[in-house]
């Protein structure tokens, strides 16, 4: 029972870390694009950037979920005594 709780807590933690990483990355990219879209836009339109954002956001959520499961299983043995 404790092992499942540890894994669940690691999943919540990893999703939080993925969300914070997403937030910091998004703020910095939007700041660059808002300053000079012609220079930092890489020749992409706003619709392309929205698509990249959606793909990256879902990828980070999936990575956070499965990373939380992996590290939860890995470290549950250290915490479970």
The 8 nearest C-alpha neighbors of each residue, nearest first, counted from 0:
[[1, 2, 3, 4, 5, 6, 79, 7],
 [0, 2, 4, 3, 5, 79, 75, 6],
 [1, 3, 5, 0, 4, 75, 6, 79],
 [4, 2, 6, 0, 5, 1, 7, 8],
 [3, 5, 1, 7, 2, 6, 8, 0],
 [6, 4, 8, 2, 7, 3, 75, 71],
 [5, 7, 71, 3, 9, 4, 8, 68],
 [8, 6, 4, 10, 9, 5, 3, 11],
 [7, 9, 11, 5, 10, 6, 4, 12],
 [8, 10, 67, 12, 6, 71, 7, 11],
 [9, 11, 67, 7, 13, 8, 12, 64],
 [12, 10, 8, 14, 9, 13, 15, 7],
 [11, 13, 9, 15, 10, 14, 8, 16],
 [14, 12, 63, 16, 67, 10, 15, 11],
 [15, 13, 63, 17, 11, 16, 12, 64],
 [16, 14, 18, 12, 13, 17, 19, 11],
 [15, 17, 13, 19, 18, 14, 20, 12],
 [16, 18, 14, 20, 15, 19, 63, 59],
 [17, 19, 21, 15, 16, 20, 14, 22],
 [20, 18, 22, 16, 21, 17, 15, 23],
 [19, 21, 17, 23, 22, 18, 24, 16],
 [22, 20, 18, 24, 19, 23, 25, 17],
 [21, 23, 19, 25, 20, 24, 26, 18],
 [24, 22, 26, 20, 25, 21, 19, 27],
 [25, 23, 21, 27, 22, 26, 20, 28],
 [24, 26, 22, 28, 27, 23, 21, 29],
 [25, 27, 23, 29, 24, 28, 30, 22],
 [26, 28, 30, 24, 25, 29, 23, 31],
 [29, 27, 31, 25, 30, 26, 24, 32],
 [30, 28, 32, 26, 31, 27, 33, 25],
 [29, 31, 27, 33, 28, 32, 26, 34],
 [32, 30, 28, 34, 29, 33, 27, 39],
 [31, 33, 36, 29, 34, 30, 35, 39],
 [32, 34, 30, 31, 35, 29, 36, 28],
 [35, 33, 31, 32, 30, 36, 29, 39],
 [34, 36, 32, 37, 38, 33, 39, 31],
 [35, 37, 32, 40, 39, 38, 33, 34],
 [36, 38, 40, 35, 39, 42, 41, 32],
 [39, 37, 36, 35, 40, 41, 32, 42],
 [38, 40, 36, 41, 32, 37, 35, 31],
 [39, 41, 36, 42, 37, 43, 38, 32],
 [42, 40, 43, 39, 38, 37, 36, 44],
 [41, 43, 40, 44, 37, 39, 38, 36],
 [44, 42, 41, 40, 47, 45, 48, 46],
 [43, 45, 47, 46, 48, 42, 40, 41],
 [44, 46, 48, 47, 49, 43, 40, 50],
 [45, 47, 49, 44, 48, 50, 43, 51],
 [48, 46, 50, 44, 45, 49, 43, 51],
 [47, 49, 45, 51, 50, 46, 52, 44],
 [50, 48, 52, 46, 47, 51, 45, 53],
 [49, 51, 47, 53, 52, 48, 54, 46],
 [52, 50, 48, 54, 49, 53, 55, 47],
 [51, 53, 49, 55, 50, 54, 56, 48],
 [54, 52, 50, 56, 51, 55, 57, 49],
 [53, 55, 51, 57, 56, 52, 58, 50],
 [54, 56, 58, 52, 53, 57, 51, 59],
 [57, 55, 53, 59, 58, 54, 52, 60],
 [56, 58, 60, 54, 59, 55, 61, 53],
 [59, 57, 55, 61, 56, 60, 62, 54],
 [58, 60, 62, 56, 57, 61, 17, 63],
 [61, 59, 63, 57, 62, 58, 64, 56],
 [60, 62, 64, 58, 63, 59, 65, 57],
 [61, 63, 59, 65, 60, 64, 66, 58],
 [64, 62, 14, 13, 66, 60, 61, 17],
 [65, 63, 61, 67, 66, 62, 10, 14],
 [64, 66, 68, 67, 62, 63, 69, 61],
 [67, 65, 69, 63, 68, 64, 62, 70],
 [68, 66, 10, 9, 13, 64, 65, 70],
 [67, 69, 71, 65, 66, 70, 10, 6],
 [70, 68, 66, 72, 71, 67, 65, 73],
 [69, 71, 73, 67, 72, 68, 74, 66],
 [72, 70, 6, 68, 9, 74, 69, 73],
 [73, 71, 75, 69, 70, 74, 6, 68],
 [72, 74, 70, 71, 75, 69, 76, 77],
 [73, 75, 77, 76, 71, 72, 70, 78],
 [76, 74, 78, 72, 77, 71, 79, 73],
 [75, 77, 79, 74, 78, 73, 72, 80],
 [78, 76, 74, 75, 79, 80, 73, 72],
 [79, 77, 75, 76, 80, 74, 5, 2],
 [78, 80, 76, 77, 75, 2, 1, 5],
 [79, 78, 77, 76, 75, 1, 2, 74]]
